[in-house]
Amino acid sequence: MSAIEETALPADDSDIKRMSFEEALAALERIVADLERGDVPLDRSIRIYERGEKLKNHCDRLLSAAEDKVEKIKLNRAGKPVGTEPLDPS
């Protein structure tokens, strides 16, 4: 029996918003493993696939927020720090 089948899924997905990136990624990895095994009934597969989409979107949002916080230190010609700029200015 898969981890998803052993654990009851929440009635809604409101718990996802409270998950850290690592928690959401681990839950998403369990869903992928269960779906790849192919031993989950169709109706449950659809539900966990939808949950997986929400987990992926949550991970994307958290990752994007983290990337926005990462900055590169700007140096002057003498090699002294003079401020910061976005890591990827594009």
LODRENPA-599136 format. One record per atom (N, C-alpha, C): x, y, z; atom name; residue in one letter; residue number from 1. Coordinates in steps of 0.05 Angstrom, whole numbers, plus 32768, in hexadecimal, padded with zeros to 4 digits. Last residue first. Example, Ala and Ser with C-alpha at 12.3 -4.5 7.8 and 13.67 -1.06 7.14 Angstrom:
% residues 2
8101	7FD3	808E	N	s	2
8111	7FEB	808F	CA	s	2
8102	8001	809D	C	s	2
8108	7F8E	809C	N	a	1
80F6	7FA6	809C	CA	a	1
8108	7FBE	809C	C	a	1
//
This chain:
% residues 90
816E	8320	7ED6	N	s	90
815A	831E	7EC0	CA	s	90
813F	831B	7EC9	C	s	90
8193	8320	7F00	N	p	89
8185	8338	7EFA	CA	p	89
8170	8336	7EE3	C	p	89
819A	82F6	7F30	N	d	88
8195	82F3	7F14	CA	d	88
8185	830B	7F0B	C	d	88
81A2	830D	7F62	N	l	87
81B5	82F9	7F59	CA	l	87
81B2	82F6	7F3B	C	l	87
819B	8354	7F69	N	p	86
818F	833A	7F65	CA	p	86
81A4	8326	7F5A	C	p	86
81CF	8372	7F91	N	e	85
81BE	8372	7F7A	CA	e	85
81B1	8356	7F78	C	e	85
81ED	839C	7FC4	N	t	84
81E4	8382	7FB9	CA	t	84
81D3	8387	7FA0	C	t	84
822A	83BE	7FD6	N	g	83
820D	83BA	7FD5	CA	g	83
8206	839F	7FCA	C	g	83
8260	83BD	7FD5	N	v	82
8253	83D7	7FD3	CA	v	82
8235	83D5	7FD2	C	v	82
829C	839E	7FEC	N	p	81
827F	839D	7FE9	CA	p	81
8272	83B9	7FE8	C	p	81
82D8	83A6	7FC6	N	k	80
82C9	83AC	7FDF	CA	k	80
82AB	83AA	7FD9	C	k	80
82F7	83A3	7F9A	N	g	79
82EE	838A	7FA6	CA	g	79
82DF	838E	7FC0	C	g	79
8302	83D0	7F7F	N	a	78
8316	83C8	7F93	CA	a	78
830E	83AF	7FA1	C	a	78
82D5	83D8	7F61	N	r	77
82EE	83D0	7F53	CA	r	77
8303	83C6	7F67	C	r	77
82A2	83BB	7F8C	N	n	76
82AD	83D0	7F7C	CA	n	76
82C7	83C7	7F6F	C	n	76
8270	8388	7F89	N	l	75
828A	8391	7F92	CA	l	75
8293	83A8	7F80	C	l	75
8232	8371	7FA2	N	k	74
8241	8380	7F8D	CA	k	74
825B	838A	7F99	C	k	74
8219	8332	7FB1	N	i	73
8227	8349	7FBB	CA	i	73
8236	8356	7FA4	C	i	73
81D9	831D	7F9E	N	k	72
81F5	831B	7F99	CA	k	72
8202	8335	7FA4	C	k	72
81A3	82FE	7FC1	N	e	71
81AF	8314	7FB4	CA	e	71
81CD	830F	7FB0	C	e	71
8166	82E0	7FCB	N	v	70
8182	82DB	7FC6	CA	v	70
818E	82F2	7FB6	C	v	70
8131	82EA	7FCA	N	k	69
8140	82F3	7FE2	CA	k	69
815E	82F1	7FDD	C	k	69
811D	82D1	7F9E	N	d	68
811B	82EE	7F9F	CA	d	68
812C	82FA	7FB6	C	d	68
8123	829C	7FAC	N	e	67
8135	82A7	7F98	CA	e	67
8134	82C6	7F98	C	e	67
80F9	8297	7FD0	N	a	66
8114	8294	7FDA	CA	a	66
8128	82A1	7FC6	C	a	66
80CE	829D	7FAD	N	a	65
80D1	82B1	7FC3	CA	a	65
80EE	82AF	7FCE	C	a	65
80D6	8270	7F8E	N	s	64
80D7	828A	7F82	CA	s	64
80DB	82A0	7F97	C	s	64
80CD	8248	7FB4	N	l	63
80E7	824A	7FA7	CA	l	63
80EA	8266	7F9A	C	l	63
8097	8251	7FC0	N	l	62
80AB	8253	7FD5	CA	l	62
80C7	8257	7FC9	C	l	62
807F	8247	7F8D	N	r	61
807C	8261	7F9A	CA	r	61
8092	8265	7FAF	C	r	61
808E	8211	7F84	N	d	60
8097	8226	7F72	CA	d	60
8095	8242	7F7E	C	d	60
8073	81F9	7FAF	N	c	59
8090	81F8	7FAE	CA	c	59
809B	820D	7F9C	C	c	59
803E	8203	7F9E	N	h	58
8047	820E	7FB7	CA	h	58
8066	820E	7FB8	C	h	58
803D	81E5	7F6F	N	n	57
803A	8202	7F6D	CA	n	57
8043	8210	7F87	C	n	57
8044	81B2	7F85	N	k	56
8058	81BD	7F72	CA	k	56
8056	81DB	7F71	C	k	56
8014	81AE	7FA3	N	l	55
802E	81AD	7FB0	CA	l	55
8044	81B9	7F9F	C	l	55
7FEF	81AF	7F79	N	k	54
7FEF	81C4	7F8D	CA	k	54
8009	81C5	7F9D	C	k	54
7FFD	817F	7F5F	N	e	53
7FFF	8199	7F51	CA	e	53
8000	81B0	7F64	C	e	53
7FF1	815B	7F88	N	g	52
800D	815E	7F7F	CA	g	52
8011	8178	7F70	C	g	52
7FBA	815E	7F88	N	r	51
7FC9	8167	7FA0	CA	r	51
7FE6	816C	7F98	C	r	51
7FB1	8147	7F57	N	e	50
7FA9	8162	7F5B	CA	e	50
7FB7	816E	7F73	C	e	50
7FC5	8114	7F63	N	y	49
7FD1	8123	7F4D	CA	y	49
7FCA	8141	7F51	C	y	49
7FA1	8103	7F89	N	i	48
7FBC	8108	7F92	CA	i	48
7FCC	8117	7F7C	C	i	48
7F71	8100	7F69	N	r	47
7F73	8112	7F81	CA	r	47
7F90	8118	7F89	C	r	47
7F81	80DA	7F43	N	i	46
7F79	80F5	7F3B	CA	i	46
7F7B	8108	7F52	C	i	46
7F89	80AE	7F64	N	s	45
7F9F	80B8	7F54	CA	s	45
7F99	80D5	7F4B	C	s	45
7F55	80A4	7F76	N	r	44
7F69	80AE	7F8A	CA	r	44
7F81	80BA	7F7B	C	r	44
7F3F	8092	7F47	N	d	43
7F34	80A9	7F54	CA	d	43
7F47	80B5	7F68	C	d	43
7F62	8064	7F3B	N	l	42
7F60	807C	7F2A	CA	l	42
7F55	8094	7F38	C	l	42
7F8B	8049	7F70	N	p	41
7F73	804A	7F60	CA	p	41
7F70	8065	7F52	C	p	41
7FD0	803D	7F69	N	v	40
7FBC	804D	7F76	CA	v	40
7FA3	804E	7F64	C	v	40
7FFB	8025	7F51	N	d	39
7FEA	8014	7F61	CA	d	39
7FD4	8023	7F70	C	d	39
8023	8040	7F36	N	g	38
800B	8039	7F28	CA	g	38
7FF8	8027	7F37	C	g	38
8054	8056	7F41	N	r	37
8050	8039	7F46	CA	r	37
8037	802E	7F39	C	r	37
804C	808B	7F36	N	e	36
805D	807C	7F24	CA	e	36
805A	805E	7F28	C	e	36
802D	809A	7F61	N	l	35
8021	809B	7F47	CA	l	35
8032	808A	7F33	C	l	35
8053	8095	7F8B	N	d	34
803A	8085	7F8B	CA	d	34
802D	8084	7F6F	C	d	34
807A	80BA	7F7B	N	a	33
8081	809E	7F7E	CA	a	33
8068	808C	7F7D	C	a	33
805B	80EA	7F7D	N	v	32
8067	80E1	7F64	CA	v	32
806E	80C3	7F65	C	v	32
8050	80EB	7FB5	N	i	31
803B	80E9	7FA1	CA	i	31
8045	80DF	7F86	C	i	31
8084	80F2	7FCA	N	r	30
8074	80DA	7FD1	CA	r	30
805D	80D5	7FBD	C	r	30
8091	8124	7FB4	N	e	29
80A0	810C	7FAC	CA	e	29
8092	80F2	7FB3	C	e	29
806C	8144	7FD0	N	l	28
806A	8141	7FB3	CA	l	28
807A	8129	7FA9	C	l	28
8080	813F	8003	N	a	27
8065	8135	7FFE	CA	a	27
8061	8131	7FE0	C	a	27
80B2	8158	7FFC	N	a	26
80B1	813B	8004	CA	a	26
8095	8130	7FFE	C	a	26
80A1	818B	7FEE	N	l	25
80B0	817C	7FDB	CA	l	25
80B0	815E	7FE2	C	l	25
8089	819B	801E	N	a	24
8079	8199	8006	CA	a	24
8087	8188	7FF1	C	a	24
80B5	819A	8041	N	e	23
809E	818A	8046	CA	e	23
808D	8185	802D	C	e	23
80D7	81C1	8028	N	e	22
80E0	81A5	802B	CA	e	22
80C9	8192	8030	C	e	22
80B8	81F0	802D	N	f	21
80C0	81E6	8012	CA	f	21
80C7	81C8	8014	C	f	21
8085	81E5	805E	N	s	20
809F	81F0	8055	CA	s	20
80A4	81E5	803A	C	s	20
803E	81EF	805F	N	m	19
8056	81DE	805C	CA	m	19
806F	81EE	8054	C	m	19
8011	820D	805F	N	r	18
8021	820D	8077	CA	r	18
803B	81FD	8075	C	r	18
7FF8	8201	802F	N	k	17
8002	821C	8033	CA	k	17
8014	821F	804C	C	k	17
7FE7	81CD	8037	N	i	16
7FFD	81D2	8025	CA	i	16
8009	81ED	802A	C	i	16
7FB8	81CC	8053	N	d	15
7FD0	81C6	8061	CA	d	15
7FE9	81CC	8051	C	d	15
7F8F	81D2	802E	N	s	14
7F97	81EA	803D	CA	s	14
7FB1	81E5	804D	C	s	14
7F76	81AF	800D	N	d	13
7F93	81B0	800C	CA	d	13
7F9E	81C9	801B	C	d	13
7F44	8185	802E	N	d	12
7F4C	819A	801B	CA	d	12
7F6B	819C	801C	C	d	12
7F46	8156	8049	N	a	11
7F2E	815C	803A	CA	a	11
7F33	8173	8026	C	a	11
7F85	8135	8043	N	p	10
7F74	8148	804F	CA	p	10
7F5C	814E	803D	C	p	10
7F8A	80EE	803A	N	l	9
7F8F	8109	8030	CA	l	9
7F7C	811C	803E	C	l	9
7FA3	80BE	8067	N	a	8
7F8B	80CB	805C	CA	a	8
7F93	80E7	8052	C	a	8
7FD4	8091	8057	N	t	7
7FCE	80AA	8064	CA	t	7
7FB6	80B7	8057	C	t	7
7FD6	8066	8034	N	e	6
7FD6	8061	8051	CA	e	6
7FCE	807A	8061	C	e	6
7FD8	807D	8002	N	e	5
7FC0	806E	8009	CA	e	5
7FBF	8069	8027	C	e	5
800B	8095	8004	N	i	4
7FF3	80A6	8000	CA	i	4
7FDA	8097	8009	C	i	4
802C	8069	8009	N	a	3
802B	807C	801F	CA	a	3
8012	808E	801D	C	a	3
800B	802D	7FF1	N	s	2
801B	8045	7FEE	CA	s	2
8018	8057	8006	C	s	2
8011	7FE8	8000	N	m	1
8000	8000	8000	CA	m	1
8012	8019	8000	C	m	1
//
